[in-house]
Each structure stands twice: as structure tokens, then as C-alpha cells.
């Protein structure tokens, strides 16, 4: 397995482990409780990490036009 694919573990750990840390209502961030903001932000970060993996994967170098 390529080391670049290990980046995909970051969102998995953050989404599965984060609710134990962010399980509170009180700090509101952008009008959302911390738990909802945590999940929403990792939705965005997961897409960014997937894009980074796609760009750095050498298997995708030949398919660019």
C-alpha cells in the first residue's frame, strides 16, 4: 500500500473519535453547536484530503489531458 493512502485515515479517526471530544452543546461556532460544526467541518476536510490524495497519486499522472 502506498503511504499517501494513509492520509485517508485522518478523516476516519477525526469523524469516529471526534464526537467523544466534541460532545457538547455550549460553544457555538457559526451558529452551530460544537458537535455539528465538528461534523460539518470534517465533511469539507475529507473532500480536501481526497483531492490531495488524487493529485499526489502517481497512478493519476497519465490520465491528465
C-alpha positions as protocol buffer text, in pm:
chain_id: "A"
residue {
  index: 1
  type: UNK
  ca { x: 0 y: 0 z: 0 }
}
residue {
  index: 2
  type: UNK
  ca { x: 125 y: 346 z: -83 }
}
residue {
  index: 3
  type: UNK
  ca { x: 200 y: 578 z: 206 }
}
residue {
  index: 4
  type: UNK
  ca { x: -12 y: 854 z: 51 }
}
residue {
  index: 5
  type: UNK
  ca { x: -323 y: 644 z: 115 }
}
residue {
  index: 6
  type: UNK
  ca { x: -260 y: 669 z: 489 }
}
residue {
  index: 7
  type: UNK
  ca { x: -385 y: 1028 z: 464 }
}
residue {
  index: 8
  type: UNK
  ca { x: -732 y: 877 z: 427 }
}
residue {
  index: 9
  type: UNK
  ca { x: -714 y: 759 z: 789 }
}
residue {
  index: 10
  type: UNK
  ca { x: -714 y: 1116 z: 920 }
}
residue {
  index: 11
  type: UNK
  ca { x: -1084 y: 1186 z: 846 }
}
residue {
  index: 12
  type: UNK
  ca { x: -1187 y: 842 z: 969 }
}
residue {
  index: 13
  type: UNK
  ca { x: -1015 y: 894 z: 1302 }
}
residue {
  index: 14
  type: UNK
  ca { x: -1147 y: 1251 z: 1331 }
}
residue {
  index: 15
  type: UNK
  ca { x: -1508 y: 1160 z: 1249 }
}
residue {
  index: 16
  type: UNK
  ca { x: -1519 y: 850 z: 1468 }
}
residue {
  index: 17
  type: UNK
  ca { x: -1313 y: 987 z: 1757 }
}
residue {
  index: 18
  type: UNK
  ca { x: -1417 y: 1350 z: 1747 }
}
residue {
  index: 19
  type: UNK
  ca { x: -1767 y: 1316 z: 1892 }
}
residue {
  index: 20
  type: UNK
  ca { x: -1620 y: 1191 z: 2220 }
}
residue {
  index: 21
  type: UNK
  ca { x: -1427 y: 1517 z: 2244 }
}
residue {
  index: 22
  type: UNK
  ca { x: -1681 y: 1749 z: 2082 }
}
residue {
  index: 23
  type: UNK
  ca { x: -1989 y: 1615 z: 2257 }
}
residue {
  index: 24
  type: UNK
  ca { x: -2111 y: 1942 z: 2399 }
}
residue {
  index: 25
  type: UNK
  ca { x: -2373 y: 2197 z: 2308 }
}
residue {
  index: 26
  type: UNK
  ca { x: -2242 y: 2510 z: 2469 }
}
residue {
  index: 27
  type: UNK
  ca { x: -1965 y: 2652 z: 2250 }
}
residue {
  index: 28
  type: UNK
  ca { x: -2149 y: 2776 z: 1942 }
}
residue {
  index: 29
  type: UNK
  ca { x: -1937 y: 2817 z: 1631 }
}
residue {
  index: 30
  type: UNK
  ca { x: -2100 y: 2989 z: 1332 }
}
residue {
  index: 31
  type: UNK
  ca { x: -2437 y: 2938 z: 1500 }
}
residue {
  index: 32
  type: UNK
  ca { x: -2395 y: 2561 z: 1535 }
}
residue {
  index: 33
  type: UNK
  ca { x: -2321 y: 2356 z: 1844 }
}
residue {
  index: 34
  type: UNK
  ca { x: -1967 y: 2221 z: 1856 }
}
residue {
  index: 35
  type: UNK
  ca { x: -2073 y: 1867 z: 1763 }
}
residue {
  index: 36
  type: UNK
  ca { x: -2249 y: 1977 z: 1442 }
}
residue {
  index: 37
  type: UNK
  ca { x: -1970 y: 2214 z: 1349 }
}
residue {
  index: 38
  type: UNK
  ca { x: -1715 y: 1934 z: 1400 }
}
residue {
  index: 39
  type: UNK
  ca { x: -1902 y: 1700 z: 1165 }
}
residue {
  index: 40
  type: UNK
  ca { x: -1964 y: 1968 z: 904 }
}
residue {
  index: 41
  type: UNK
  ca { x: -1602 y: 2085 z: 904 }
}
residue {
  index: 42
  type: UNK
  ca { x: -1473 y: 1730 z: 861 }
}
residue {
  index: 43
  type: UNK
  ca { x: -1705 y: 1687 z: 566 }
}
residue {
  index: 44
  type: UNK
  ca { x: -1514 y: 1971 z: 397 }
}
residue {
  index: 45
  type: UNK
  ca { x: -1173 y: 1847 z: 518 }
}
residue {
  index: 46
  type: UNK
  ca { x: -1246 y: 1495 z: 390 }
}
residue {
  index: 47
  type: UNK
  ca { x: -1312 y: 1629 z: 41 }
}
residue {
  index: 48
  type: UNK
  ca { x: -987 y: 1830 z: 54 }
}
residue {
  index: 49
  type: UNK
  ca { x: -786 y: 1530 z: 170 }
}
residue {
  index: 50
  type: UNK
  ca { x: -938 y: 1315 z: -106 }
}
residue {
  index: 51
  type: UNK
  ca { x: -837 y: 1580 z: -360 }
}
residue {
  index: 52
  type: UNK
  ca { x: -482 y: 1587 z: -220 }
}
residue {
  index: 53
  type: UNK
  ca { x: -459 y: 1207 z: -243 }
}
residue {
  index: 54
  type: UNK
  ca { x: -584 y: 1220 z: -600 }
}
residue {
  index: 55
  type: UNK
  ca { x: -328 y: 1483 z: -702 }
}
residue {
  index: 56
  type: UNK
  ca { x: -34 y: 1310 z: -531 }
}
residue {
  index: 57
  type: UNK
  ca { x: -112 y: 959 z: -650 }
}
residue {
  index: 58
  type: UNK
  ca { x: 128 y: 866 z: -931 }
}
residue {
  index: 59
  type: UNK
  ca { x: -135 y: 642 z: -1092 }
}
residue {
  index: 60
  type: UNK
  ca { x: -332 y: 952 z: -1193 }
}
residue {
  index: 61
  type: UNK
  ca { x: -41 y: 1124 z: -1372 }
}
residue {
  index: 62
  type: UNK
  ca { x: -108 y: 956 z: -1708 }
}
residue {
  index: 63
  type: UNK
  ca { x: -479 y: 1033 z: -1722 }
}
residue {
  index: 64
  type: UNK
  ca { x: -442 y: 1413 z: -1739 }
}
residue {
  index: 65
  type: UNK
  ca { x: -518 y: 1571 z: -2074 }
}
